[in-house]
């Protein structure tokens, strides 16, 4: 159950990032393709791969915040802190 929740979180964050970059149907199609690949399904069912899943979640959070900071011009200081925190957790998980 935890693996499914983490997998859905990854899909939501990936969709959010891709939709921020280019809001069209290709973002949805790419996330759909990503969601049904065999290695991703194995990451849902195998509990020892949750560290990789958490690292991917943190990486997507950091990348989304980087996109908003540099491209969209939303230059708040808390975004920098969130980027640093998310990348730090991604490196050590």
MIDOSE-1310 file (N, C-alpha, C; in nm, 2 decimals, decimal comma, always signed):
residues 93
xxxx	+0,08/-0,12/+0,00/+0,00/+0,00/+0,00/+0,09/+0,13/+0,00; +0,19/+0,12/+0,08/+0,28/+0,24/+0,08/+0,35/+0,26/-0,05; +0,39/+0,15/-0,12/+0,45/+0,16/-0,25/+0,36/+0,22/-0,35; +0,23/+0,19/-0,34/+0,13/+0,25/-0,44/+0,12/+0,40/-0,41
xxxx	+0,11/+0,44/-0,29/+0,10/+0,58/-0,25/+0,23/+0,66/-0,30; +0,34/+0,60/-0,28/+0,47/+0,66/-0,33/+0,47/+0,67/-0,48; +0,42/+0,57/-0,55/+0,42/+0,56/-0,69/+0,33/+0,67/-0,75; +0,21/+0,68/-0,69/+0,11/+0,79/-0,73/+0,17/+0,93/-0,70
xxxx	+0,24/+0,94/-0,59/+0,31/+1,07/-0,56/+0,41/+1,11/-0,67; +0,49/+1,01/-0,71/+0,58/+1,03/-0,82/+0,51/+1,07/-0,95; +0,40/+1,00/-0,98/+0,33/+1,04/-1,10/+0,27/+1,18/-1,10; +0,22/+1,22/-0,98/+0,16/+1,35/-0,97/+0,27/+1,46/-0,98
xxxx	+0,39/+1,44/-0,92/+0,49/+1,53/-0,93/+0,55/+1,54/-1,07; +0,56/+1,43/-1,13/+0,61/+1,43/-1,27/+0,51/+1,50/-1,36; +0,38/+1,48/-1,34/+0,28/+1,55/-1,42/+0,29/+1,70/-1,40; +0,30/+1,73/-1,27/+0,31/+1,88/-1,24/+0,43/+1,94/-1,30
xxxx	+0,55/+1,88/-1,30/+0,67/+1,93/-1,36/+0,65/+1,95/-1,51; +0,61/+1,84/-1,58/+0,59/+1,84/-1,72/+0,49/+1,94/-1,77; +0,38/+1,95/-1,69/+0,27/+2,05/-1,72/+0,32/+2,19/-1,70; +0,41/+2,21/-1,61/+0,46/+2,35/-1,59/+0,56/+2,38/-1,71
xxxx	+0,63/+2,28/-1,76/+0,72/+2,31/-1,87/+0,64/+2,33/-2,00; +0,55/+2,25/-2,02/+0,47/+2,26/-2,15/+0,33/+2,21/-2,12; +0,23/+2,29/-2,10/+0,09/+2,24/-2,07/+0,02/+2,20/-2,19; +0,04/+2,07/-2,23/-0,04/+2,01/-2,33/-0,06/+1,86/-2,31
xxxx	-0,12/+1,79/-2,40/-0,15/+1,65/-2,38/-0,03/+1,56/-2,37; +0,08/+1,60/-2,42/+0,20/+1,52/-2,42/+0,25/+1,50/-2,28; +0,23/+1,59/-2,19/+0,27/+1,57/-2,05/+0,19/+1,45/-1,99; +0,06/+1,45/-2,02/-0,02/+1,34/-1,97/+0,02/+1,21/-2,03
xxxx	+0,04/+1,21/-2,16/+0,08/+1,08/-2,23/+0,22/+1,03/-2,18; +0,31/+1,12/-2,15/+0,44/+1,08/-2,10/+0,43/+1,02/-1,96; +0,35/+1,08/-1,88/+0,33/+1,03/-1,74/+0,26/+0,89/-1,74; +0,16/+0,88/-1,83/+0,09/+0,75/-1,85/+0,19/+0,64/-1,89
xxxx	+0,28/+0,67/-1,99/+0,38/+0,58/-2,03/+0,47/+0,54/-1,92; +0,51/+0,64/-1,84/+0,60/+0,62/-1,73/+0,54/+0,53/-1,62; +0,41/+0,54/-1,61/+0,34/+0,47/-1,50/+0,32/+0,33/-1,52; +0,33/+0,28/-1,64/+0,31/+0,14/-1,67/+0,43/+0,06/-1,71
xxxx	+0,55/+0,12/-1,69/+0,67/+0,04/-1,73/+0,70/-0,06/-1,62; +0,76/-0,17/-1,66/+0,79/-0,28/-1,57/+0,88/-0,24/-1,45; +0,99/-0,17/-1,47/+1,07/-0,13/-1,35/+1,00/-0,05/-1,25; +0,91/+0,04/-1,30/+0,83/+0,12/-1,21/+0,73/+0,04/-1,13
xxxx	+0,67/-0,06/-1,19/+0,58/-0,15/-1,12/+0,66/-0,23/-1,01; +0,78/-0,27/-1,05/+0,86/-0,35/-0,95/+0,90/-0,26/-0,83; +0,92/-0,13/-0,85/+0,95/-0,04/-0,74/+0,82/-0,02/-0,65; +0,71/-0,05/-0,70/+0,59/-0,04/-0,62/+0,57/-0,16/-0,53
xxxx	+0,61/-0,28/-0,59/+0,58/-0,40/-0,51/+0,70/-0,44/-0,42; +0,82/-0,40/-0,45/+0,93/-0,44/-0,37/+0,96/-0,34/-0,27; +0,96/-0,38/-0,14/+0,98/-0,28/-0,03/+1,12/-0,23/-0,02; +1,22/-0,30/-0,06/+1,36/-0,26/-0,05/+1,39/-0,14/-0,14
xxxx	+1,31/-0,11/-0,24/+1,34/+0,00/-0,33/+1,27/+0,13/-0,29; +1,21/+0,13/-0,17/+1,15/+0,26/-0,13/+1,24/+0,37/-0,12; +1,37/+0,35/-0,09/+1,47/+0,45/-0,09/+1,49/+0,52/-0,22; +1,49/+0,44/-0,33/+1,50/+0,50/-0,46/+1,37/+0,58/-0,49
xxxx	+1,26/+0,53/-0,45/+1,13/+0,60/-0,47/+1,13/+0,74/-0,40; +1,17/+0,74/-0,28/+1,18/+0,86/-0,20/+1,28/+0,96/-0,26; +1,39/+0,91/-0,31/+1,49/+0,99/-0,38/+1,43/+1,05/-0,51; +1,35/+0,98/-0,58/+1,29/+1,03/-0,70/+1,19/+1,13/-0,67
xxxx	+1,11/+1,11/-0,56/+1,02/+1,22/-0,52/+1,09/+1,35/-0,48; +1,19/+1,34/-0,41/+1,27/+1,46/-0,37/+1,33/+1,52/-0,49; +1,38/+1,44/-0,58/+1,44/+1,50/-0,71/+1,34/+1,58/-0,79; +1,22/+1,52/-0,80/+1,11/+1,59/-0,87/+1,06/+1,72/-0,80
xxxx	+1,06/+1,71/-0,67/+1,02/+1,84/-0,60/+1,13/+1,94/-0,62; +1,26/+1,91/-0,61/+1,36/+2,00/-0,64/+1,37/+2,06/-0,78; +1,34/+1,97/-0,88/+1,34/+2,01/-1,02/+1,22/+2,11/-1,04; +1,11/+2,08/-0,98/+0,99/+2,17/-1,00/+1,02/+2,30/-0,94
xxxx	+1,08/+2,31/-0,83/+1,11/+2,43/-0,76/+1,22/+2,51/-0,84; +1,32/+2,44/-0,90/+1,42/+2,50/-0,98/+1,35/+2,57/-1,10; +1,26/+2,50/-1,17/+1,19/+2,55/-1,28/+1,11/+2,68/-1,25; +1,04/+2,67/-1,14/+0,96/+2,79/-1,09/+1,05/+2,91/-1,06
xxxx	+1,17/+2,88/-1,00/+1,26/+2,98/-0,96/+1,33/+3,05/-1,07; +1,38/+2,97/-1,17/+1,46/+3,03/-1,27/+1,38/+3,07/-1,40; +1,28/+2,99/-1,43/+1,21/+3,02/-1,56/+1,09/+3,10/-1,53; +1,01/+3,07/-1,43/+0,89/+3,15/-1,40/+0,92/+3,28/-1,33
xxxx	+1,04/+3,29/-1,27/+1,07/+3,41/-1,20/+1,01/+3,42/-1,06; +0,97/+3,32/-1,00/+0,92/+3,32/-0,86/+1,04/+3,31/-0,77; +1,10/+3,41/-0,74/+1,23/+3,42/-0,66/+1,21/+3,44/-0,52; +1,14/+3,35/-0,45/+1,13/+3,36/-0,30/+1,25/+3,28/-0,24
xxxx	+1,29/+3,32/-0,12/+1,40/+3,25/-0,06/+1,37/+3,11/-0,01; +1,24/+3,09/+0,02/+1,20/+2,96/+0,07/+1,21/+2,85/-0,04; +1,21/+2,90/-0,16/+1,22/+2,80/-0,27/+1,37/+2,75/-0,28; +1,46/+2,83/-0,25/+1,60/+2,79/-0,24/+1,62/+2,69/-0,13
xxxx	+1,56/+2,72/-0,02/+1,57/+2,63/+0,10/+1,51/+2,49/+0,07; +1,39/+2,49/+0,00/+1,33/+2,37/-0,04/+1,41/+2,29/-0,14; +1,47/+2,36/-0,24/+1,56/+2,29/-0,34/+1,67/+2,23/-0,27; +1,74/+2,30/-0,18/+1,86/+2,24/-0,11/+1,81/+2,12/-0,02
xxxx	+1,70/+2,14/+0,05/+1,66/+2,03/+0,14/+1,62/+1,90/+0,06; +1,54/+1,92/-0,05/+1,50/+1,81/-0,14/+1,62/+1,74/-0,20; +1,71/+1,82/-0,25/+1,83/+1,75/-0,32/+1,92/+1,68/-0,21; +1,93/+1,74/-0,09/+2,00/+1,67/+0,01/+1,94/+1,54/+0,05
xxxx	+1,81/+1,54/+0,07/+1,74/+1,41/+0,10/+1,75/+1,31/-0,02; +1,75/+1,36/-0,14/+1,76/+1,27/-0,26/+1,90/+1,21/-0,26; +2,00/+1,29/-0,23/+2,14/+1,23/-0,23/+2,16/+1,12/-0,12; +2,10/+1,14/-0,01/+2,13/+1,05/+0,10/+2,02/+0,94/+0,12
x	+1,92/+0,93/+0,04/+1,82/+0,83/+0,06/+1,85/+0,71/-0,03
